Amino acid sequence: MITWLHRLGLFYLLFGIGTLTHGGDHQAYSDMLVNLAPILSMGLFVYGYFSIPGLYKTVGWVLGLGIILLVLESKYEYGQYIYSYFVIKRFAYCSVAIGAYCLAIRSEPIDIKQAVNIIFFFFFFDQIVLGRIFGYAFNSDTRTTLSPDAYYFLIPFLYYLANYLKHHRPIHLITALFCFLVIIVLLHRTVISSAVVAAGIVVGLSLLGKVSSGGGLPLGRTLILFTLLVTIALPFVGLLPEKKVAAMMTSIGGILSPEEDNTASWRVEQSEYYLSQIPERPLFGWRYEGYDRGEIMENPDFEEKGTIIHSQYIDMLFNYGAFGLLIHLVLILGALVVLYRSGQILSTDQLVLFGFIASGLIYGAGYQFPVQYWGLVGVGMYMGLKRKPTYSTVDEPTETAVDYDLSPAATLFKPI
């Protein structure tokens, strides 16, 4: 029973706070679910303190101290302990990585294939059963998914790509290409860029011998299969409405020339303004003063207070300075290093999480990280430190012990 409660909590941090699981749209209760995530995660930090790695203990203490200082600043400057939960929660969103780790080690076994099935189910339900996809006109104005939901689709894409690199089965490559096609059709350019980079990283790991002892990417077979698939697909592409295809290609072209695209140029203008404000408070950012100033870009959907900065890096630097951004980068790079150093050959789950977490460094340039991204960072740390089976001389499986109470240095630089 306790294990299932932990699994339910992990599902909440990975999927429950995303709009994908609520009909693919922002619901009235969505903000409440997101607001609870950092509170639950800091509680899990206390609950699982003695089972988390030293890096997470250090970051947890830093986050706790930062939250206390924000509360005290609120009391001193505004006469109330929580003048704006908006400022506190956005600083603490990354604590979801710690919360997810605490739940992951208590929810074994965990398999990325389960996540792939969940994502396929909710996408099918939202787009086909609810009929959202039938109103899509292949342009950015009629998109039927939000960017964080489209970003989820990198997981099945990387899962089948990693399986192809390991087992060289054509069906895996075909499924991976199908997933990539879905990502393109969903038309979120930052997600498309992230998917390309993630695929490049996983293929790069295969060239380094981290994917399989069988040689990694079968280049000749891949080229032949890819050529065959393109030949089969071309006649069907010709049947698509020419205007819609042209509109979609124009939108995708905004990746290379953001200044010429309406949406991207809006973000460039916004980023340039907030970047100009960062040097005035480079260490700890504007915090509540930035919140009071509100968003400089006029939009009837925006609140009077609080910023809606698209870039994760600029948002952190403006609101919380280099201090806030450093905490985020430590969590991300920590998970990547632990995953990379977890063994000579990475498992499929580890490859998927490595590629997905690394792709966040690209995604963060165009959008703020979805809160559930931090949950997958925590699961990535869990997969990197996961117990691995070993075998005795009589071929009886045993387990290698993993010291979860590692120091930050040991967590990042433990030998293979």
Phi, psi and omega in degrees: 000315180298318179301318181291329174295320176296319179294322177296318177297320179294319177300320179299315182288331182270325186230326187297333181269000178264147180291345179304323183272004181235042178082011177073019181219158180285118181259169183298327183269359184299315181298322180297317180296319179292319181298328181285338187302310179292329178295312178299318184293320177291327174295320178292331175301317178289315183300317184252024188307317187278001180244005181258154181293159183301325178300317181288328175297315180297311180297321179299317178295318180297316178297317179300316178295319179298320179296317178299317180294323177294322177294317179294321176298319178299316181294319184287318186273328189237357175077013177216147187292325179234085178291322179211109175293336177306316182289320183289314186294323182291330173291325188264000181305323183295345177295345177299332176299318179292316179298317180295322178297314180301322180282326182297318182289347178253006184241016182299149000276149177242133183227128180299333177303326177297318178295321179299314180296320179297316181295314177302317182297311184289325176295317179297317181295313183293315188272321185263305183296315179279350174076016183297322186295338184285350175260010184273130182247021176061038172217165187293337181286337184246018180302142185254006176228153170275157183303315179300326178289318178297326181297330176305327188291351173296333183293307175297324178301311181289328180298312182285330175294316178297320178295323177295318180294331180276319190246349175060033179267128182304324182299328179291318178293318179299317180293321178297317179294324176298315179299320179294322176298319177300317180300318178295315182296326179294340166065041168253108191296325177295323178293319178299314179299318180296321180295318179298315180294318180298317178297317178299323179293315181295318177296321177299321177296326178294323178291335177274000179081019182267355185261315185201148175280358184266010173112354176074229187287118174280091191300311182299311180297321181296315180296318179296314181295319180296316178299318179297316181294319178297318180298319179291324186281332186305315179300326180287327177298324180295342180277347182287149178301127186298319182294321181292319178296318179297320179295320180294318180294325177295319179295317179296325179298341177297344177298319185274338182223070184298332182294336183266357182257139185301307182293313183293323180294327175300317180290323178298315179299317179297314182298319181298322180294309184292328175299325180291340181271340186296318182301338179290328179220074189285334188274310186237005172072190186267339176046243185292327178295320176296323178297316181295328182289336179075186182273130184285336180277122184287132178201128183296341181274350183276147174287164180293327181241156181095144181264152176239057182285131184285316184285129178300318185292315180291323178300313180295314183294322181288314186275325186229004174071190180298332179299312180294317181295323181298319178301316181296314182293325178297317179295316182292308182293328177299314179297319181295317181294317180296319177297314183297322184268009184284345178176165177296321178242127180272144176287168177301316179300317181293321178297315181299312182292323178298311180297319182293313181296318179296325180296337178299333178294332174276315180303321183295344177286331183254333182221159169287147180300133168300146182301325180292341174302319180294328175299319179288332173297317178295319177295326176297318176297319177299315180294327179289328181259007184298145176297137181248140179288139172237171185227135178275182182294341179257018176059033175264123183293136173231182180234141174281138180281140178243127178277103182286345182267056182274152173286163178304317180295318180292325178298319184275331188237027178294143180291154177293000000 
